[in-house]
Amino acid sequence: MGDAGAVTTAPASVREDGFPRWVRAILELVLILGLWVLYSLARLLADTSMGPALDRANELLHVERLIGIHWETPINQLFTDHRVVGLIGSYWYASLHYVVTIGVLAWLWRLGADRYGPARRALVISTLLGLLMYISMPTAPPRFITGYVDVLSLHAADGWWGADASAPRGLGGLTNELAAFPSLHAGWALWVALAIQLYATRKWVRVVGWVYAIGTAVVIIGTGNHWVIDALVGWLVVLLGWVAATAIGRIPIPVPWAKRRSSAKPVRAGTAVVE
C-alpha cells in the first residue's frame, strides 16, 4: 500500500484568511449594504432628462419590432385587465427583488465559501455593469409611453409603494425612474436561478428557481416597468458577470492578511499534521 497523505485540520470557525466566521459575516453584510448604497446613489447620479430617455425608449422599441419581440402591449394589458394578476404582479415587483436575492445569498453563505464566494462575486460584477449602463443610458420604461399602463400605480392604495415606481410611499423622489435598461430585476432573478441550479440538490427547488426567473421577467414587463429587451439585456449582464467572476476566481489574488503557507515536508504514512 502506498504512503497515506497528510491530514490537515483547522478550527471550523476560522477560515484560511485568518478571520473568524462571525467577522467574515459582518464584512459580507457591510459589503452588501455598501453595494445597495452604491446602487441607490448611482441611480440618482444619472441624467433625469425625460426627452433623451423617451427617445432611447423609442429606439429600443424600434429594435424590438425589427427582431419580433415587441410583446409589451398584450402582457401589460393582461396585468391591467385582471385585478388579481395586477395586484400579485405589483407585490412581486415591489418585494421579491430584494427578499429572494438576500435569502439565496444567506443560503449560499451557509453552504460554504467555495459556493458563496463565486456567486456573490458574479452578483457584484453584474450589478456594477448594470449601474454603469443606468448612468450612461437613462431610458424611459413603458409606463412613460402613451398606450402603456403603470400597474403599480393602479394598485398603490393596496400596497406600501407610491405612484413613483416601487419606492415606499412618500419616498418616490429618492428613486431614478429612468433606470430601466437593463433590468436588474430580471438579472438578479436569473442570478438566483443559476445559483440554485448549480448548488441545490432537489430537482423541484431548481424548477422553482427557473419559474422565479421567468416569472420576474413577465412581471416587470406586465407592470409596465421594463421593455422585453430590458429583461434580455439584464440576463446577458448577469451571464457576463458570472463568466467574469469565474475567470477572476481562477486568478490567484494575493491577500495581505492571509497566512503564508510554509513549504510542507514529506510526511510518513499514518502521520497526521494538525495546524
C-alpha positions as CSV (number, residue, x, y, z in Angstrom):
1,M,0.0,0.0,0.0
2,G,1.3,3.5,-0.9
3,D,2.1,6.2,1.6
4,A,-1.0,7.9,3.1
5,G,-1.3,11.7,2.5
6,A,-1.0,14.2,5.3
7,V,-4.2,15.2,7.1
8,T,-4.7,18.8,7.8
9,T,-7.4,20.1,10.2
10,A,-8.3,23.6,11.3
11,P,-10.9,25.0,13.6
12,A,-14.2,25.2,11.7
13,S,-14.9,28.7,13.0
14,V,-11.7,30.1,11.4
15,R,-11.1,30.5,7.7
16,E,-7.8,30.3,5.9
17,D,-7.6,34.1,5.7
18,G,-7.3,34.2,9.5
19,F,-10.7,35.8,10.2
20,P,-13.3,34.2,12.5
21,R,-16.5,33.3,10.7
22,W,-18.6,35.9,12.5
23,V,-16.1,38.6,11.4
24,R,-16.5,37.4,7.8
25,A,-20.2,37.6,8.2
26,I,-20.1,41.2,9.3
27,L,-17.8,42.1,6.5
28,E,-20.1,40.5,4.0
29,L,-23.1,42.4,5.4
30,V,-21.1,45.6,5.1
31,L,-20.2,44.8,1.5
32,I,-23.9,44.0,0.6
33,L,-25.1,47.2,2.3
34,G,-22.4,49.2,0.5
35,L,-23.4,47.7,-2.8
36,W,-27.0,48.7,-2.1
37,V,-26.0,52.3,-1.2
38,L,-23.9,52.5,-4.4
39,Y,-26.9,51.1,-6.3
40,S,-29.1,53.9,-5.0
41,L,-26.6,56.7,-5.3
42,A,-25.6,55.7,-8.9
43,R,-29.2,55.8,-10.0
44,L,-29.6,59.2,-8.5
45,L,-26.5,60.4,-10.4
46,A,-28.0,59.5,-13.8
47,D,-29.4,62.1,-16.1
48,T,-33.1,62.6,-15.5
49,S,-33.9,64.5,-18.7
50,M,-37.1,63.0,-20.0
51,G,-36.6,63.9,-23.7
52,P,-33.4,61.8,-24.3
53,A,-34.8,59.0,-22.2
54,L,-38.0,58.8,-24.2
55,D,-36.0,58.9,-27.5
56,R,-33.9,56.0,-26.2
57,A,-37.0,54.0,-25.3
58,N,-38.5,54.5,-28.7
59,E,-35.2,53.3,-30.2
60,L,-35.4,50.2,-28.1
61,L,-39.0,49.7,-29.2
62,H,-37.9,50.0,-32.8
63,V,-35.3,47.3,-32.3
64,E,-37.9,45.0,-30.7
65,R,-40.2,45.4,-33.7
66,L,-37.4,44.6,-36.1
67,I,-36.5,41.4,-34.3
68,G,-40.0,40.4,-33.4
69,I,-40.0,40.6,-29.6
70,H,-42.5,43.6,-29.2
71,W,-44.6,41.7,-26.7
72,E,-45.2,44.5,-24.1
73,T,-48.8,45.5,-25.2
74,P,-50.6,42.2,-24.6
75,I,-48.7,41.4,-21.4
76,N,-49.3,44.8,-20.0
77,Q,-53.0,44.5,-21.0
78,L,-53.2,41.2,-19.1
79,F,-52.0,42.8,-15.9
80,T,-54.2,45.8,-16.4
81,D,-57.5,44.0,-17.2
82,H,-57.3,41.4,-14.4
83,R,-57.1,43.0,-11.0
84,V,-55.7,39.9,-9.2
85,V,-53.0,39.4,-11.7
86,G,-52.1,43.1,-11.5
87,L,-52.1,43.1,-7.7
88,I,-49.9,39.9,-7.4
89,G,-47.6,41.4,-10.0
90,S,-47.3,44.6,-8.1
91,Y,-46.3,42.8,-4.9
92,W,-43.9,40.6,-6.8
93,Y,-42.2,43.6,-8.4
94,A,-42.0,45.6,-5.2
95,S,-40.9,42.8,-2.8
96,L,-39.2,39.8,-4.2
97,H,-36.3,41.6,-5.9
98,Y,-34.5,42.1,-2.6
99,V,-36.1,39.4,-0.4
100,V,-35.3,36.4,-2.6
101,T,-31.8,37.7,-3.6
102,I,-30.8,38.2,0.0
103,G,-32.3,34.9,1.0
104,V,-30.3,33.0,-1.6
105,L,-27.1,34.8,-0.5
106,A,-27.8,33.7,3.0
107,W,-28.3,30.1,1.8
108,L,-25.1,30.2,-0.2
109,W,-23.2,31.5,2.8
110,R,-24.4,28.5,4.9
111,L,-23.2,26.2,2.1
112,G,-19.6,27.5,2.3
113,A,-17.2,29.9,0.9
114,D,-16.5,27.8,-2.2
115,R,-20.1,28.3,-3.3
116,Y,-20.9,31.7,-1.8
117,G,-17.7,33.5,-3.0
118,P,-18.0,33.0,-6.7
119,A,-21.8,33.6,-6.7
120,R,-21.5,36.8,-4.7
121,R,-18.7,37.9,-6.9
122,A,-20.9,37.4,-10.0
123,L,-23.7,39.3,-8.4
124,V,-21.5,42.3,-7.6
125,I,-19.9,42.4,-11.1
126,S,-23.2,42.2,-12.9
127,T,-24.8,44.9,-10.6
128,L,-21.9,47.2,-11.3
129,L,-22.3,46.6,-15.0
130,G,-26.0,47.4,-14.7
131,L,-25.3,50.6,-12.8
132,L,-22.8,51.8,-15.4
133,M,-25.5,51.3,-18.1
134,Y,-28.0,53.2,-16.0
135,I,-25.7,56.2,-15.7
136,S,-24.7,56.2,-19.3
137,M,-28.0,55.4,-20.9
138,P,-31.0,56.6,-18.9
139,T,-34.1,55.0,-20.6
140,A,-37.8,55.6,-20.0
141,P,-39.9,52.5,-19.1
142,P,-43.1,51.6,-21.0
143,R,-45.3,53.3,-18.4
144,F,-44.0,56.6,-19.6
145,I,-45.1,55.9,-23.2
146,T,-48.6,56.5,-24.3
147,G,-50.5,53.3,-24.6
148,Y,-49.0,51.5,-21.6
149,V,-50.4,51.4,-18.1
150,D,-48.4,51.8,-14.8
151,V,-49.9,48.8,-13.0
152,L,-48.1,49.5,-9.6
153,S,-49.7,53.0,-9.7
154,L,-53.1,51.3,-10.2
155,H,-52.6,49.3,-7.0
156,A,-50.7,51.9,-4.9
157,A,-53.5,52.1,-2.4
158,D,-53.2,48.3,-1.8
159,G,-49.5,48.3,-1.0
160,W,-46.7,50.2,0.6
161,W,-45.4,51.7,-2.6
162,G,-46.5,55.1,-4.0
163,A,-47.2,56.2,-7.6
164,D,-43.4,56.6,-8.3
165,A,-42.1,53.2,-9.4
166,S,-41.8,50.7,-6.4
167,A,-40.4,53.1,-3.9
168,P,-42.2,53.2,-0.5
169,R,-45.0,55.8,-0.3
170,G,-43.6,59.3,0.1
171,L,-40.0,58.3,-1.0
172,G,-40.6,58.3,-4.7
173,G,-38.2,61.2,-5.1
174,L,-35.3,59.0,-4.0
175,T,-35.5,56.7,-6.9
176,N,-34.5,57.1,-10.5
177,E,-37.4,56.2,-12.7
178,L,-35.3,56.1,-15.8
179,A,-33.1,53.2,-14.6
180,A,-34.8,50.7,-16.9
181,F,-32.1,49.5,-19.3
182,P,-31.0,46.8,-18.4
183,S,-33.4,45.3,-15.9
184,L,-31.6,44.2,-12.8
185,H,-34.9,42.8,-11.6
186,A,-34.6,40.3,-14.4
187,G,-30.9,40.0,-14.0
188,W,-30.9,39.3,-10.3
189,A,-33.7,36.7,-10.8
190,L,-31.6,34.9,-13.3
191,W,-28.7,35.0,-10.8
192,V,-31.0,33.3,-8.3
193,A,-31.9,30.6,-10.8
194,L,-28.3,30.0,-11.8
195,A,-27.2,29.7,-8.1
196,I,-30.0,27.3,-7.3
197,Q,-29.4,25.3,-10.5
198,L,-25.7,24.9,-9.6
199,Y,-26.0,24.2,-5.9
200,A,-29.5,22.9,-5.0
201,T,-29.8,19.1,-4.7
202,R,-33.5,18.8,-5.1
203,K,-34.9,19.0,-8.6
204,W,-38.1,20.8,-7.6
205,V,-36.1,23.5,-5.9
206,R,-34.2,24.1,-9.2
207,V,-37.5,24.2,-11.1
208,V,-38.8,26.9,-8.6
209,G,-35.6,28.9,-9.3
210,W,-36.3,29.0,-13.1
211,V,-40.0,29.7,-12.5
212,Y,-39.0,32.7,-10.4
213,A,-36.6,34.0,-13.1
214,I,-39.2,33.6,-15.9
215,G,-42.0,34.9,-13.7
216,T,-40.0,38.0,-12.8
217,A,-39.4,38.7,-16.5
218,V,-43.1,38.5,-17.2
219,V,-43.9,40.7,-14.1
220,I,-41.5,43.5,-15.0
221,I,-43.0,43.7,-18.5
222,G,-46.6,43.3,-17.4
223,T,-46.4,46.0,-14.8
224,G,-45.1,48.5,-17.4
225,N,-41.7,48.9,-15.8
226,H,-39.5,47.3,-18.4
227,W,-39.3,46.5,-22.1
228,V,-38.7,42.9,-23.2
229,I,-35.2,43.9,-24.4
230,D,-34.5,45.3,-20.9
231,A,-35.1,41.8,-19.5
232,L,-32.9,40.1,-22.1
233,V,-30.0,42.5,-21.6
234,G,-30.4,42.1,-17.8
235,W,-30.0,38.4,-18.3
236,L,-27.0,39.0,-20.5
237,V,-25.4,41.3,-17.9
238,V,-25.7,38.5,-15.3
239,L,-24.2,35.9,-17.6
240,L,-21.3,38.2,-18.3
241,G,-20.9,38.8,-14.6
242,W,-20.9,35.1,-13.9
243,V,-18.3,34.4,-16.6
244,A,-16.1,37.3,-15.3
245,A,-16.4,36.0,-11.7
246,T,-15.4,32.5,-12.8
247,A,-12.3,33.9,-14.6
248,I,-11.3,36.1,-11.7
249,G,-11.6,33.1,-9.3
250,R,-9.0,31.3,-11.4
251,I,-6.5,34.1,-11.0
252,P,-4.6,34.0,-7.7
253,I,-5.1,37.3,-5.9
254,P,-2.7,38.0,-3.0
255,V,-4.4,39.0,0.2
256,P,-2.2,40.9,2.6
257,W,-3.7,39.4,5.8
258,A,-3.7,35.8,4.6
259,K,-1.4,33.4,6.4
260,R,1.6,32.3,4.4
261,R,1.7,28.6,3.8
262,S,5.0,27.1,4.7
263,S,6.5,24.5,2.4
264,A,5.4,21.1,3.6
265,K,7.9,18.4,4.2
266,P,7.2,14.8,3.2
267,V,5.1,13.1,5.8
268,R,5.3,9.4,6.6
269,A,2.4,7.2,6.2
270,G,-0.1,7.3,9.0
271,T,1.2,10.6,10.3
272,A,-1.4,13.4,10.8
273,V,-0.4,17.0,10.8
274,V,-2.7,19.3,12.9
275,E,-2.4,23.1,12.5
